[in-house]
Amino acid sequence: MRVIASIFKPLLTGFLFLIVAAVGFAQSDRGSIAGTVLDSSGGVVEGAQVTATGDQTGTVYATTTGPTGGFRIPDVRIGAYRVTVTAAGFKTAEKTGVVVQVNSIASLQYSLEPGDVKETLTVVADAPALQVESSDIGTVVSARQIE
């Protein structure tokens, strides 16, 4: 009987540890920014530099577009961001007020215009609230609601 107990005790402890770890990883305070970058004729822009800068924190996240013109910045802290897209031979495009919420994907679409790299096109708008990339549900809870 003692042999069985000495075998099952470490196994049970390890199993409980894995359950607690899985529950901890399921909780997230982050979201994502994703979208596509096209030129003015609707063609994809591969290799464009996408940079998201936090309005409150100044945190910078960066990525480049793939062969389909798509990009994704995962594990972005919640908050408001300024997302800038630059590519050779195109004007810089910028969207401000992009809000990232818990377990959601801020979906953005860019249409780059040909021109001097020194010119910047700024669009001030919120990302759409409809999340078509994921069926995950999340919510932001304020400190007042917690109290």
N, C-alpha and C positions, 0 to 999 in steps of 0.2 A: 504494500500500500504506500509506503514511504517513497519507493522508487517512482511510482506513478505520479505522486504529488510533486516530487522534485523535477519531473519532466514537464508537467503541465503548468506549474507556477511560472517559469520563465516564458513559456509560450503564451500564456494568458497575459502576462505583463507586456510582452512585445505587441500582442494584438491590440490591447487597450491603448498603447502608445500610438500605434498606427491610426486608430480611430480618432483620437484626439488631434493628431497632426493633420488628418484629412479635413476635419471640421475647421481647424485654424486656417488652412490654405483656402478654404471655400469663401472666406470673408475677404473682401477687397475694398480698398478705398480709391480705386483707380478706374480709368476708362481708356478709350482709344480714340485716335483721330485717323480717319481713312478717307480715301477719295480717288479721283482720277484727274489727270492733267492732259488736256487736249490743246491743239493749236486752233486758230480761228476757223480753219476749214473742217474741223472735226477729227483730224488725225491725231494719233497718240504722240505724246512727247516722252520719249524714253530718256532716262538719265537726268531728269530735272531734279534740282536740289530743293527739298521741302524742309522748312524750319519752323517749329512751333516754339514761341517764346511766351512764358507765363507773365500775365499782366501784374500780378501781385508779387510773385516770387522771383521773376527774371530767369527761371529755369528754362534751359534750351534743350529741345529734343530735335533730332535731325534724321532724315532718311533721304533716299533717292527713289525716283519712280522706276518701275520695272518695264519689261517689254510691252506690256499692255497699257502703259501710262498710269497704272495704279500705284498707290502708296498706302502704307499703314504704319502708324506710330503706336505701338502697344504700351501698356503700363504707364499712362500719363496721369499725373495727380489731378484731382478734380480742381476746377477753377476756370477762369477765362484766359484765352490765349490769342495771340496774334500769329497767324500762319502765313508764311511767305514762301512763294515759289519762284525760283530763278532757273533759267536755262539759256544757253548760248544762243544768241540771235533773237531773243524774245524780250519784251518788256517784263519787268518784275511785277508779279501779281501778289496782292496782300489782302487778307481778310482779317478783320479785327472783331473782337467780341465773340469768338468761337468758344462756346461753353462745353466743357467736358464734365459729365456727371458720372456717378457711381455705376459701374458695370454697363456702360452705354458706349456707343460708337458715334462720334460726331462725324457726319458724312459731308464731305465737301467736293465741289466740282470746280475746276479751274479751266478757263479758256484763255490761253496765252496769245497775245497779239505780237506780230513781228515788229521789231523796232530796236531802238538803241537800248542797251542794257541799263543805262542810267535813268531811264524813265520808269516810274512806278505807278501801277494802277491799284488803288486801294478801294476795297468794297467793305462797307460797314454793314454787317448783317449777322444775325444769329444763325447757327446751324439749325436745320430743320429738327423738330422734336420727334418726328417719326423715325424709328429705327428699323430699317429694312434689312440690315446685315445680320441681325441676331434676334433671337426670341427671348433673351435674358431680360429679367425685370430687376430694377434697382431703384433706390430712392435716396435722396439726400435728406438727412435729419439734422436740424439745427440744434445748437446747444440748449436753446430755450425749450424745445420739445423734449429733450432728454431729461431736463430738470423737472 
